[in-house]
């Protein structure tokens, strides 16, 4: 009897079981854009304003540029990470923020 398939299955099961506890969740490793949002947007706006938005990527880009024109301290090097975070979390495809399960921006 050939033991190779059984050993392969055992190795696969071991890998899956051992990696279950090490997977990172969004709350354990926040997106860098979240910190940028806190530093550059929430200094003037309440979190409810951001959380209530559902904009396309192009709309977020225009909004961010408008806010930079009005004095947001957002650096050029931070813009892409912020736009990715906003688009991933507050786009037209994103579900409404659930107050029950959502970690507030504050």
ABEGO torsion letter per residue (X at the ends): XBAAAAAAAAAAAAAAAAAAAABBBAAABBBAAAAAAAAAAAAABBAAAAAABBBBAAAAAAAAAAAAAAGBABBAAAAAAAAAAAAAAABAABBBBBAAABBBAX
